[in-house]
Amino acid sequence: MMKIIRHPFLYKDPVGFVKDWIWAQWKKTGGSKLVFLFPTQAIMEFWEEQLLPVLGSWGGARFLLVDGLVREIINETRPGIIDFPPGSGSLFLRLFTEELIALEKIKYLSAAIPSPSLYSSMREELLLLKRAGIDPVAFANLAADGSQALKDLSFLYEGYQQFMEEHKLADAEEKIRLATIDVVKSSWLRTIEHLYVLGFTDFTAQQEDLLRKISKTTRVTIVFDHSIADRKGLFPPALKGGGVRDELVIPSKVRKTPTLLGYLQTTLWTEKPALAPPGVDSSIRLIKAKGGWRREIAYLAQEIKRVLTIDPNLSPDQIGVVTPYPLGTVHQIFAAQALPVTTRINQPLIEQPAARALLQPFQVVLTDFSWLEMIKYLRWGGISTKKELYAMVPPSTLEGWKGELANTFLAHEEAGHKVNGLLELLTKIASEGTLQEYLEVCLQWVTHPLLLTGFLPNSLTPEPYLKERFFQTSLLGKIKGLIENTRDSIFGFSRKKMSLKDFYLILEFLLGMETV
C-alpha cells in the first residue's frame, strides 16, 4: 500500500499537484481522513501558505512533522512514556561514564576531559546509530573487533538504551522506534484514509521503517520533487530499502528556455559540460558591497525593495535569501527596511534573563559572596539597593552579609523581611551536595515569590516592556519544567555527590541545550 510519485514541479506548483492528484479524494472525504507529512517546519508552513488561499480551509486534514506523527501514535499506545530531552540524556551519559570509569569497565574515555560538549557529542553519536537502525546489540558486535573507543561507546549505548527502557524514558529517536512497534496497536492510524509524504529528499533508516510499517495498514504516497532528474551527476531521491513496485514518474510538459542560471544548475556537478553556456542574461546578477557583511546585507535589503517596486508580479514570498551570517542580525536588518521576513530564530535559553536569574544564587556562593554577585542577586529578588551598600566593606561570608544587610535595612522592615528570605535560600547551597539537593534549590528559587514578582508586569510597567515581561515569566515556567524533568529522569543518579562547581557547569549545560 505504498506508492511513489515523482513530480517535475512539486515545489514550484504545490497547488497544481494537489488539484491534479489529491483534489478528488479531498472533496470526497472533506479532507478529514487525509494526513500530510513534512520534513521541516519551514516546508510545512510553505505548503500551508500555498494551499489555504485556494482551498479556503483544511477541511480537517492534518499537516504534521515526523515527530508530530510519532507523538499521535505514542500518546495513544504509551501514555505513560516520559520525555528524555537532550540535556537530561547528556547528563545521564556523564554520570554513567563516571560510574563505568570508577568500575574500570571503560578505558579510552577515562583519559578524556569531562566537558559538557563531550557528552552532548557522545549522545549525538548514539542517536546517529539509532537513526541508522543499528541497535546496541548490533553495534556491540560491530565494535567487538574495533578500537577501544568503539568498545567504550558500545558500553554506553547499551547502558543508555537499558536505562530508558527500565524507566520508560524516550528521546526523539526512541519514540520513533516505539511508534514503529506500536503501529498495529494505533486506532488513530486506522482512521486515516491516506498519508501523503511531501518535501523529503531522503529518509533515515528509522523513518523509512516507520513508513513501511504504516503502509501495511494505511495508504502511503511518497511524493518526490523530480526536477533534478535531467541534471547530470545528481541522483533523484529514493528509498534506501527499495522494494516499492508502484512508482509513477510524471513527465514535464514545459519546455525550458536556456538561461545562464539554468546552465549552471544543470552542469554544476558535471565533470565536463557538453554544451557551451548561453550568453550573459538577467537570470544571474552579481552585486558587490564594501564595508563588512552587515553593510552587504543592508545593501541586499535595499536591492530587494527596489526589485519589488519595479516588478508588480513579484511578491516577497517568492524571494529566498541564503546567508552564512547570523539569522537574528539579518532579520533585524531586513525588518528595519520594512521587508516582511519569515525565519525561525532559535536562541539558547541560557542567554535569556530568566536563565541568568536561575544561575545567580549559585554564582553568589561560588564567588565567596562577592559584592557584585550579591547585589545582582538582591536585584533579581526585587530589592532596591541602598546607597549605603556602595560605601560598605564587602563581607566574605554569608553571616557577614546578614549583619550588614540587617543594619542597612533596619528602618525598612518590609524590605528587611524580603532580604532575609533571599539570604535563607543561600544557606541551602552547600559547597558539596547531591544532584537532587541542588535541583531542589533551583525549584525553590525559580518559584520564589520575590523572583516571580520581579518578572511579572505591574500597573507601573511601561507598555513597551509588558510583552517582554510576560515572555520572561513564561520562560520561568519552561525552566521549572526543565528542572523537574531532569530530576525525574535521572532516578538513582540523583543521590550522586558532587561539588557546587560541577553542578553549576551541569546547570549551565542544561540551559544551553534548550532553545527558545
C-alpha positions as CSV (number, residue, x, y, z in Angstrom):
1,M,0.0,0.0,0.0
2,M,3.0,2.3,-0.6
3,K,3.3,4.4,-3.7
4,I,5.9,6.8,-5.0
5,I,5.1,9.7,-7.3
6,R,7.9,11.8,-8.9
7,H,6.6,15.2,-9.8
8,P,8.6,17.6,-12.0
9,F,7.4,20.8,-10.3
10,L,6.4,19.8,-6.8
11,Y,7.9,22.9,-5.1
12,K,7.1,25.3,-7.9
13,D,3.4,24.3,-8.2
14,P,2.2,22.6,-5.0
15,V,-1.4,23.8,-5.7
16,G,-1.3,22.2,-9.2
17,F,-0.2,18.9,-7.7
18,V,-3.0,18.9,-5.1
19,K,-5.6,19.7,-7.7
20,D,-4.3,17.1,-10.1
21,W,-3.7,14.2,-7.7
22,I,-5.5,14.8,-4.4
23,W,-8.4,17.1,-5.1
24,A,-10.9,14.5,-5.9
25,Q,-10.1,12.5,-2.8
26,W,-10.1,15.7,-0.7
27,K,-13.6,16.6,-1.8
28,K,-14.8,13.0,-1.3
29,T,-13.6,12.8,2.3
30,G,-13.8,16.5,3.2
31,G,-10.1,16.3,4.0
32,S,-10.9,14.7,7.3
33,K,-9.1,11.5,6.6
34,L,-6.0,12.9,5.0
35,V,-2.7,13.5,6.7
36,F,0.3,15.3,5.1
37,L,3.7,14.6,6.4
38,F,6.6,17.1,6.0
39,P,10.3,17.0,7.0
40,T,10.7,20.5,8.4
41,Q,8.6,23.3,9.9
42,A,9.6,25.7,7.1
43,I,8.4,23.3,4.3
44,M,5.1,22.6,6.2
45,E,4.4,26.3,6.6
46,F,5.2,26.9,2.9
47,W,2.6,24.3,1.8
48,E,0.1,25.8,4.3
49,E,0.6,29.3,2.8
50,Q,0.2,28.0,-0.7
51,L,-2.8,25.8,-0.2
52,L,-5.0,27.8,2.2
53,P,-5.9,30.6,-0.2
54,V,-7.0,28.1,-2.8
55,L,-8.8,25.5,-0.6
56,G,-10.3,28.0,1.8
57,S,-9.9,25.6,4.7
58,W,-8.1,22.4,5.5
59,G,-11.4,20.6,6.0
60,G,-10.0,18.6,8.8
61,A,-6.8,17.5,7.0
62,R,-3.8,17.2,9.3
63,F,-0.4,18.8,8.5
64,L,2.3,17.0,10.6
65,L,6.1,16.7,11.0
66,V,7.6,13.3,11.8
67,D,7.7,14.0,15.5
68,G,4.0,15.0,15.4
69,L,3.1,11.7,13.6
70,V,5.1,9.8,16.2
71,R,3.5,11.7,19.0
72,E,0.0,10.8,17.8
73,I,0.9,7.1,17.9
74,I,2.8,7.2,21.2
75,N,0.3,9.3,23.1
76,E,-2.3,6.6,22.3
77,T,-0.3,3.5,22.8
78,R,2.1,4.5,25.6
79,P,0.6,7.4,27.5
80,G,3.0,6.9,30.5
81,I,6.1,7.5,28.5
82,I,8.4,10.2,29.9
83,D,10.3,12.6,27.6
84,F,14.1,12.3,27.8
85,P,15.3,15.7,26.5
86,P,18.8,16.3,25.2
87,G,20.1,17.9,28.4
88,S,18.9,15.0,30.6
89,G,20.3,12.4,28.1
90,S,23.7,14.1,28.1
91,L,23.7,14.4,31.8
92,F,22.9,10.7,32.2
93,L,25.9,9.9,29.9
94,R,28.2,11.9,32.0
95,L,27.1,10.3,35.3
96,F,27.0,6.8,33.7
97,T,30.5,7.3,32.2
98,E,31.9,8.4,35.6
99,E,30.4,5.2,37.1
100,L,31.9,3.0,34.4
101,I,35.3,4.6,34.8
102,A,35.2,4.0,38.6
103,L,34.4,0.3,37.9
104,E,37.2,0.3,35.4
105,K,34.9,-1.0,32.7
106,I,35.9,1.6,30.1
107,K,39.5,2.7,29.4
108,Y,39.6,5.1,26.4
109,L,37.1,7.6,27.9
110,S,38.8,7.6,31.3
111,A,41.5,9.8,29.7
112,A,39.1,12.3,28.2
113,I,38.4,15.7,29.6
114,P,34.9,15.6,31.1
115,S,33.5,18.7,29.4
116,P,29.7,19.2,28.7
117,S,30.4,19.2,24.9
118,L,32.0,15.7,25.2
119,Y,28.8,14.2,26.5
120,S,26.5,16.0,24.1
121,S,28.7,14.8,21.2
122,M,28.5,11.3,22.6
123,R,24.8,11.5,22.7
124,E,24.7,12.6,19.1
125,E,26.8,9.6,18.1
126,L,24.3,7.3,19.8
127,L,21.3,9.0,18.1
128,L,23.1,8.6,14.7
129,L,23.3,4.9,15.3
130,K,19.6,4.8,16.2
131,R,18.7,6.7,13.1
132,A,20.6,4.3,11.0
133,G,18.7,1.4,12.5
134,I,21.7,0.0,14.4
135,D,20.6,-1.2,17.9
136,P,23.0,-1.7,20.9
137,V,23.4,-5.5,20.2
138,A,24.3,-5.0,16.5
139,F,26.7,-2.2,17.4
140,A,28.4,-4.3,20.1
141,N,29.0,-7.0,17.5
142,L,30.5,-4.4,15.1
143,A,32.7,-2.9,17.8
144,A,34.0,-6.2,19.2
145,D,36.9,-6.2,16.8
146,G,37.3,-2.4,16.7
147,S,39.2,0.2,18.7
148,Q,38.9,0.7,22.4
149,A,36.9,3.9,21.7
150,L,34.3,2.0,19.8
151,K,34.1,-0.6,22.6
152,D,33.6,2.1,25.2
153,L,30.9,3.7,23.1
154,S,29.1,0.3,22.8
155,F,29.1,0.0,26.6
156,L,27.5,3.5,26.8
157,Y,25.0,2.7,24.1
158,E,23.9,-0.5,25.9
159,G,23.5,1.3,29.2
160,Y,21.8,4.4,27.6
161,Q,19.2,2.1,26.0
162,Q,18.7,-0.1,29.0
163,F,18.2,3.0,31.3
164,M,15.5,4.4,29.0
165,E,13.6,1.0,28.8
166,E,13.8,0.4,32.6
167,H,12.4,3.9,33.4
168,K,10.0,4.3,30.5
169,L,12.0,7.2,29.1
170,A,12.2,8.1,25.4
171,D,14.2,10.6,23.4
172,A,13.1,11.6,19.8
173,E,14.7,8.6,18.1
174,E,13.5,6.1,20.8
175,K,9.9,7.4,20.2
176,I,10.2,6.6,16.5
177,R,11.4,3.1,17.4
178,L,8.5,2.6,19.8
179,A,6.0,4.1,17.3
180,T,7.2,1.7,14.7
181,I,6.5,-1.2,17.1
182,D,3.1,0.2,18.0
183,V,1.7,0.9,14.6
184,V,-0.5,-2.2,14.7
185,K,-2.0,-1.0,18.0
186,S,-2.9,2.5,16.9
187,S,-6.6,3.0,16.3
188,W,-5.8,6.6,15.2
189,L,-3.8,5.3,12.2
190,R,-6.8,3.2,11.1
191,T,-8.9,6.3,10.8
192,I,-6.5,7.8,8.2
193,E,-7.5,7.1,4.6
194,H,-4.3,8.4,3.1
195,L,-0.9,9.6,4.3
196,Y,0.9,11.9,1.8
197,V,4.7,12.3,2.5
198,L,5.9,15.6,0.9
199,G,9.1,17.5,0.6
200,F,11.5,14.8,1.7
201,T,14.8,14.3,-0.2
202,D,15.8,11.3,1.9
203,F,14.9,9.3,5.0
204,T,16.7,7.9,7.9
205,A,16.5,4.1,8.2
206,Q,14.2,4.6,11.2
207,Q,11.8,6.9,9.3
208,E,11.7,4.5,6.4
209,D,10.9,1.6,8.6
210,L,8.1,3.6,10.2
211,L,6.5,4.5,6.9
212,R,6.8,0.9,5.6
213,K,5.1,-0.4,8.8
214,I,2.3,2.2,8.4
215,S,1.8,1.3,4.8
216,K,0.7,-2.2,5.8
217,T,-2.5,-0.7,7.3
218,T,-2.8,2.7,5.6
219,R,-2.3,4.0,2.1
220,V,1.0,5.9,2.0
221,T,2.1,8.0,-1.0
222,I,5.6,9.5,-1.0
223,V,5.9,12.4,-3.4
224,F,9.4,13.4,-4.6
225,D,10.4,16.5,-6.5
226,H,11.7,15.2,-9.8
227,S,13.1,18.5,-11.1
228,I,16.8,17.3,-10.8
229,A,16.2,14.2,-13.0
230,D,17.8,15.8,-16.1
231,R,20.9,17.1,-14.3
232,K,24.0,15.0,-14.7
233,G,25.7,13.8,-11.6
234,L,22.6,14.3,-9.4
235,F,20.6,11.3,-8.2
236,P,16.9,11.5,-7.7
237,P,15.7,10.8,-4.1
238,A,14.8,7.2,-3.4
239,L,14.1,4.8,-0.5
240,K,17.2,3.0,0.6
241,G,15.4,-0.3,1.1
242,G,13.8,-0.2,-2.4
243,G,11.0,-2.7,-2.9
244,V,8.2,-0.2,-3.9
245,R,6.6,-1.6,-7.0
246,D,4.1,1.2,-7.6
247,E,6.1,4.1,-8.8
248,L,4.9,6.9,-11.2
249,V,7.1,9.4,-12.9
250,I,5.1,12.4,-14.1
251,P,6.7,13.8,-17.3
252,S,7.4,17.5,-17.6
253,K,5.3,19.3,-20.2
254,V,7.2,22.6,-20.0
255,R,10.0,23.3,-22.5
256,K,12.8,25.0,-20.6
257,T,14.3,28.2,-22.0
258,P,18.1,28.1,-21.8
259,T,19.4,30.7,-19.2
260,L,22.7,31.2,-17.6
261,L,21.3,30.1,-14.2
262,G,19.7,27.0,-15.7
263,Y,23.0,26.1,-17.4
264,L,24.9,26.4,-14.0
265,Q,22.2,24.3,-12.2
266,T,22.4,21.6,-14.9
267,T,26.2,21.4,-15.2
268,L,27.4,22.2,-11.7
269,W,28.0,18.6,-10.9
270,T,29.1,17.6,-14.3
271,E,32.8,17.0,-14.8
272,K,32.9,18.0,-18.5
273,P,30.0,20.2,-19.6
274,A,28.8,19.0,-23.0
275,L,27.3,22.3,-24.1
276,A,28.6,25.8,-24.2
277,P,26.9,28.2,-21.8
278,P,24.4,30.7,-23.1
279,G,25.3,34.4,-23.2
280,V,25.1,36.6,-20.1
281,D,21.5,37.3,-19.2
282,S,19.4,38.6,-16.3
283,S,19.0,35.2,-14.6
284,I,22.1,35.9,-12.5
285,R,23.2,39.3,-11.1
286,L,26.4,39.9,-9.1
287,I,26.2,42.7,-6.5
288,K,29.2,44.0,-4.6
289,A,29.1,45.9,-1.4
290,K,32.0,47.2,0.7
291,G,32.2,47.8,4.4
292,G,31.6,44.4,6.0
293,W,28.8,41.8,6.0
294,R,26.3,44.0,7.8
295,R,26.5,46.6,5.0
296,E,26.3,43.8,2.5
297,I,23.0,42.6,4.0
298,A,21.7,46.2,4.2
299,Y,22.5,46.8,0.5
300,L,20.8,43.5,-0.4
301,A,17.7,44.6,1.5
302,Q,17.6,47.8,-0.4
303,E,18.1,46.0,-3.7
304,I,15.2,43.6,-2.9
305,K,13.0,46.6,-2.1
306,R,13.9,48.1,-5.5
307,V,13.1,44.9,-7.3
308,L,9.8,44.5,-5.6
309,T,8.9,48.1,-6.5
310,I,9.6,47.8,-10.2
311,D,8.1,44.3,-10.7
312,P,4.4,44.2,-9.7
313,N,4.2,40.5,-10.4
314,L,6.9,39.7,-7.8
315,S,5.8,39.2,-4.2
316,P,8.0,38.9,-1.0
317,D,7.1,35.2,-0.5
318,Q,8.7,34.4,-3.9
319,I,12.1,35.6,-2.7
320,G,14.5,33.4,-0.8
321,V,17.7,34.5,1.0
322,V,20.6,32.1,1.6
323,T,23.1,33.6,4.0
324,P,26.0,32.3,6.2
325,Y,25.5,35.3,8.6
326,P,23.7,35.2,12.0
327,L,19.9,35.0,11.2
328,G,19.0,37.2,14.1
329,T,21.0,40.1,12.8
330,V,20.0,39.5,9.2
331,H,16.3,39.5,10.3
332,Q,16.8,42.9,12.2
333,I,18.4,44.5,9.1
334,F,15.6,43.3,6.8
335,A,12.9,44.3,9.3
336,A,14.5,47.8,9.5
337,Q,13.9,48.1,5.8
338,A,10.2,47.2,6.3
339,L,10.7,43.9,4.4
340,P,8.4,41.0,5.6
341,V,10.9,38.3,6.6
342,T,9.9,34.8,7.7
343,T,12.5,32.8,9.5
344,R,13.0,30.6,12.6
345,I,15.5,32.1,15.0
346,N,16.3,29.8,18.0
347,Q,18.4,31.2,20.8
348,P,19.9,29.2,23.7
349,L,17.8,29.5,26.8
350,I,20.9,30.4,28.8
351,E,21.1,33.8,27.1
352,Q,17.7,34.8,28.5
353,P,17.4,36.9,31.7
354,A,15.2,34.2,33.3
355,A,18.1,31.7,32.9
356,R,20.6,34.2,34.3
357,A,18.4,34.7,37.3
358,L,18.4,31.0,38.0
359,L,22.2,30.9,38.0
360,Q,22.6,33.9,40.2
361,P,22.3,32.4,43.8
362,F,24.9,29.7,42.8
363,Q,27.2,32.4,41.5
364,V,27.0,34.3,44.8
365,V,28.2,31.2,46.7
366,L,30.8,30.2,44.1
367,T,32.4,33.7,44.2
368,D,32.6,33.7,48.1
369,F,29.8,36.2,48.4
370,S,31.4,38.8,46.3
371,W,29.8,42.3,46.4
372,L,28.9,42.4,42.7
373,E,27.2,39.0,42.6
374,M,25.3,39.6,45.9
375,I,24.0,42.9,44.6
376,K,22.8,41.2,41.4
377,Y,21.1,38.5,43.5
378,L,19.3,41.1,45.6
379,R,18.1,42.9,42.5
380,W,16.7,39.7,41.0
381,G,14.8,39.3,44.3
382,G,13.3,42.8,43.8
383,I,15.4,44.6,46.4
384,S,16.3,48.1,45.5
385,T,20.0,48.7,46.5
386,K,20.5,51.5,49.0
387,K,23.4,53.9,48.7
388,E,24.9,52.6,51.9
389,L,25.7,49.3,50.1
390,Y,28.1,51.2,47.8
391,A,30.1,52.5,50.7
392,M,30.4,49.3,52.7
393,V,33.4,47.0,53.0
394,P,32.0,43.8,51.4
395,P,31.8,40.8,53.7
396,S,33.3,37.5,52.5
397,T,30.8,35.2,54.4
398,L,27.0,34.8,54.5
399,E,26.9,35.7,58.2
400,G,28.8,38.9,57.5
401,W,26.3,39.8,54.8
402,K,23.4,39.1,57.1
403,G,24.7,41.6,59.6
404,E,25.5,44.3,57.1
405,L,22.1,44.0,55.3
406,A,20.2,43.9,58.7
407,N,21.8,47.3,59.5
408,T,21.2,48.7,56.1
409,F,17.5,47.9,56.0
410,L,16.9,48.4,59.7
411,A,14.5,51.3,59.0
412,H,12.7,49.4,56.2
413,E,11.0,46.4,57.9
414,E,9.3,45.0,54.8
415,A,12.5,45.1,52.7
416,G,14.3,43.6,55.6
417,H,12.0,40.6,55.6
418,K,12.5,40.1,51.9
419,V,16.3,40.3,52.2
420,N,16.1,37.6,55.0
421,G,14.1,35.4,52.7
422,L,16.7,35.7,50.0
423,L,19.6,35.0,52.3
424,E,17.8,32.0,53.7
425,L,17.8,30.4,50.2
426,L,21.6,30.9,50.1
427,T,22.0,28.8,53.3
428,K,20.8,25.8,51.4
429,I,23.6,25.9,48.8
430,A,26.4,23.9,50.2
431,S,29.9,23.5,48.6
432,E,29.1,19.9,48.1
433,G,25.8,18.1,47.8
434,T,23.7,15.7,45.8
435,L,22.3,16.4,42.4
436,Q,18.8,16.2,43.8
437,E,19.6,18.7,46.6
438,Y,20.9,21.3,44.2
439,L,17.9,20.8,41.8
440,E,15.5,21.3,44.7
441,V,17.2,24.6,45.4
442,C,16.7,25.5,41.7
443,L,13.0,24.7,42.1
444,Q,12.7,26.8,45.3
445,W,14.3,29.8,43.6
446,V,12.5,29.6,40.3
447,T,9.2,29.5,42.1
448,H,10.2,32.1,44.8
449,P,7.5,34.8,45.2
450,L,10.2,37.5,45.2
451,L,11.7,36.3,41.9
452,L,8.2,35.9,40.3
453,T,7.2,39.4,41.4
454,G,10.3,40.9,39.9
455,F,9.4,39.4,36.5
456,L,5.6,39.8,36.4
457,P,4.5,43.1,35.0
458,N,2.6,45.5,37.3
459,S,0.5,48.6,36.8
460,L,3.6,50.8,36.5
461,T,5.3,48.7,33.8
462,P,5.6,50.8,30.6
463,E,3.8,49.4,27.6
464,P,7.0,48.5,25.6
465,Y,8.2,46.2,28.4
466,L,4.9,44.4,29.0
467,K,5.4,41.8,26.3
468,E,9.0,41.0,27.3
469,R,8.0,40.7,31.0
470,F,5.3,38.2,30.1
471,F,7.7,36.3,27.9
472,Q,10.4,36.0,30.6
473,T,7.7,34.9,33.1
474,S,6.7,32.1,30.7
475,L,10.4,31.2,30.5
476,L,10.5,30.7,34.2
477,G,7.8,28.1,33.7
478,K,9.8,26.4,31.0
479,I,12.9,26.4,33.3
480,K,10.8,24.9,36.1
481,G,9.7,22.1,33.7
482,L,13.3,21.5,32.6
483,I,14.5,21.2,36.2
484,E,11.6,18.8,37.2
485,N,12.1,16.7,34.1
486,T,15.9,16.4,34.9
487,R,15.1,15.5,38.4
488,D,12.5,12.9,37.4
489,S,14.6,11.3,34.6
490,I,17.9,10.6,36.3
491,F,16.5,8.4,39.1
492,G,19.3,6.7,41.1
493,F,21.9,9.2,39.9
494,S,20.1,12.0,41.8
495,R,21.9,10.9,45.0
496,K,25.3,11.3,43.4
497,K,27.6,13.6,45.4
498,M,29.3,16.4,43.5
499,S,30.9,19.8,44.1
500,L,28.9,23.0,43.7
501,K,31.2,24.0,40.8
502,D,30.4,20.7,39.0
503,F,26.7,21.3,39.5
504,Y,27.0,24.8,38.2
505,L,28.6,23.6,35.0
506,I,25.8,21.0,34.6
507,L,23.2,23.6,35.1
508,E,24.8,25.9,32.5
509,F,24.9,23.0,30.1
510,L,21.2,22.1,30.6
511,L,20.2,25.7,30.0
512,G,22.5,25.9,27.0
513,M,20.9,22.8,25.4
514,E,17.4,24.3,25.5
515,T,16.3,26.9,22.9
516,V,13.6,29.5,22.7
